[in-house]
Amino acid sequence: MSAICRLGVKHTLQKVLAGNVGCRTFARMVDAKLDAVPVVDIDEGIFKYVLIKVYGKEKSDGSEPSKLIVRGFNRAQWHSDIYDEVSSALLGLGLETECLGGGRIENRPDLKQIKVYGYSQGYGKADHMESRRLLLTKYPDHNITCSDEGY
């Protein structure tokens, strides 16, 4: 054991292990932030929505964790109003975003119906089927339909 100490192997291993633990802890914190972002946040009624890809920090192996989220608010006049609000909030958490498109949602909770349709003039049409899949994670008991008709 004294030979190991004289060679500094034990000390070197502690530094390497401590460094890896620190990296793993940081990665877990970023992953926890990404995991904490709700997949769906929409209002009731008829409103514009955007499909957003949220990126975590790049990992040491080069992979970049990400997830898709749906956001739609009555208060937004433009799709960019929604994206700007959400991307600013997520950037404050250290998460980057990309808008994948937009459209409209008609959310009728009284009837348990959601209709996803239309497009964004600025961001293009979101993948409504993907948006539907995400909406079903929050509203599994709703009838959710998609259409390419309407603005």
C-alpha positions as CSV (number, residue, x, y, z in Angstrom):
1,M,0.0,0.0,0.0
2,S,2.8,2.4,0.7
3,A,4.2,1.7,-2.8
4,I,0.9,2.8,-4.2
5,C,1.0,6.0,-2.2
6,R,4.6,6.7,-3.3
7,L,3.6,6.3,-6.9
8,G,0.7,8.6,-6.5
9,V,-1.7,6.1,-8.0
10,K,-4.2,6.3,-5.1
11,H,-4.2,10.1,-5.3
12,T,-4.6,10.1,-9.1
13,L,-7.5,7.7,-8.9
14,Q,-9.3,9.9,-6.4
15,K,-8.9,12.9,-8.7
16,V,-10.2,11.0,-11.7
17,L,-13.1,9.5,-9.8
18,A,-14.0,12.8,-8.2
19,G,-13.9,14.4,-11.7
20,N,-16.2,11.8,-13.1
21,V,-18.6,12.1,-10.2
22,G,-18.7,15.8,-10.7
23,C,-19.4,15.4,-14.4
24,R,-22.1,12.8,-13.8
25,T,-23.7,15.0,-11.1
26,F,-23.8,18.0,-13.6
27,A,-25.2,15.8,-16.3
28,R,-27.9,14.5,-14.0
29,M,-28.8,18.0,-13.0
30,V,-29.2,19.0,-16.7
31,D,-31.1,15.8,-17.4
32,A,-33.3,16.6,-14.3
33,K,-34.0,20.0,-15.7
34,L,-34.9,18.5,-19.0
35,D,-37.1,15.9,-17.4
36,A,-38.8,18.5,-15.3
37,V,-40.1,20.4,-18.3
38,P,-43.7,19.4,-18.8
39,V,-44.5,17.8,-22.1
40,V,-47.8,19.7,-22.5
41,D,-48.9,23.1,-21.4
42,I,-52.0,24.4,-23.2
43,D,-55.0,26.6,-22.4
44,E,-58.7,25.9,-22.9
45,G,-60.5,27.2,-26.0
46,I,-59.1,27.9,-29.5
47,F,-55.5,29.2,-29.7
48,K,-52.2,29.0,-31.6
49,Y,-49.7,26.4,-30.5
50,V,-46.1,25.5,-31.3
51,L,-44.2,22.2,-31.2
52,I,-40.8,22.7,-29.6
53,K,-37.7,20.6,-29.3
54,V,-35.8,21.2,-26.1
55,Y,-32.1,20.3,-25.9
56,G,-30.1,19.4,-22.8
57,K,-26.3,19.9,-22.6
58,E,-24.2,17.7,-24.8
59,K,-22.9,14.7,-23.0
60,S,-19.3,13.5,-23.0
61,D,-20.1,10.8,-25.5
62,G,-21.3,13.5,-28.0
63,S,-25.0,12.7,-27.6
64,E,-27.5,15.5,-26.9
65,P,-30.5,14.6,-24.8
66,S,-33.8,16.2,-26.0
67,K,-37.5,16.1,-25.8
68,L,-40.5,17.5,-27.7
69,I,-43.0,19.7,-26.0
70,V,-46.4,21.3,-27.0
71,R,-47.2,24.8,-25.9
72,G,-50.4,26.8,-26.7
73,F,-51.8,29.9,-25.0
74,N,-54.9,32.1,-25.5
75,R,-52.9,35.2,-24.7
76,A,-50.6,34.8,-27.7
77,Q,-51.4,36.8,-30.8
78,W,-48.6,35.1,-32.8
79,H,-46.9,31.8,-32.8
80,S,-43.6,33.6,-32.1
81,D,-45.1,35.1,-28.9
82,I,-45.5,31.5,-27.5
83,Y,-42.1,30.4,-28.7
84,D,-40.3,33.5,-27.4
85,E,-41.9,33.1,-24.0
86,V,-41.1,29.4,-23.7
87,S,-37.6,29.6,-25.1
88,S,-36.7,32.5,-22.8
89,A,-37.8,30.6,-19.7
90,L,-36.0,27.4,-20.8
91,L,-32.8,29.3,-21.7
92,G,-32.8,30.6,-18.1
93,L,-32.6,26.9,-17.0
94,G,-29.7,26.3,-19.4
95,L,-31.8,24.5,-22.0
96,E,-31.8,25.4,-25.7
97,T,-34.9,25.1,-28.0
98,E,-35.9,24.8,-31.6
99,C,-39.4,25.6,-32.9
100,L,-40.5,22.7,-35.2
101,G,-43.7,24.4,-36.4
102,G,-47.1,25.5,-35.3
103,G,-50.8,25.4,-35.8
104,R,-54.0,25.8,-33.8
105,I,-55.6,23.8,-31.1
106,E,-59.2,23.7,-30.1
107,N,-59.3,22.3,-26.5
108,R,-62.8,21.5,-25.3
109,P,-62.3,20.0,-21.8
110,D,-66.1,19.9,-21.2
111,L,-66.5,17.5,-24.1
112,K,-63.1,15.9,-23.7
113,Q,-62.2,16.8,-27.2
114,I,-59.0,18.4,-28.7
115,K,-58.6,19.3,-32.3
116,V,-55.1,20.0,-33.7
117,Y,-55.0,21.7,-37.1
118,G,-53.7,24.6,-39.2
119,Y,-50.2,26.0,-39.5
120,S,-47.9,28.8,-38.6
121,Q,-47.0,31.4,-41.2
122,G,-43.7,32.0,-39.5
123,Y,-42.6,28.5,-38.5
124,G,-44.5,26.3,-40.9
125,K,-46.9,23.4,-40.0
126,A,-46.1,21.4,-37.0
127,D,-46.3,17.6,-37.1
128,H,-49.8,17.4,-35.8
129,M,-49.7,13.6,-35.3
130,E,-46.6,14.1,-33.1
131,S,-48.4,16.9,-31.3
132,R,-51.4,14.5,-30.8
133,R,-49.1,11.8,-29.4
134,L,-47.7,14.3,-26.9
135,L,-51.2,15.6,-26.0
136,L,-52.3,12.1,-25.2
137,T,-49.7,11.8,-22.5
138,K,-51.6,14.5,-20.6
139,Y,-55.1,13.9,-21.9
140,P,-55.4,10.1,-22.4
141,D,-59.2,10.2,-21.9
142,H,-59.7,12.8,-24.6
143,N,-60.7,12.4,-28.2
144,I,-57.8,14.1,-30.0
145,T,-58.1,14.6,-33.8
146,C,-55.8,16.2,-36.4
147,S,-56.5,18.0,-39.6
148,D,-54.5,19.8,-42.2
149,E,-57.4,22.1,-42.9
150,G,-57.8,25.7,-41.6
151,Y,-55.4,28.3,-40.5
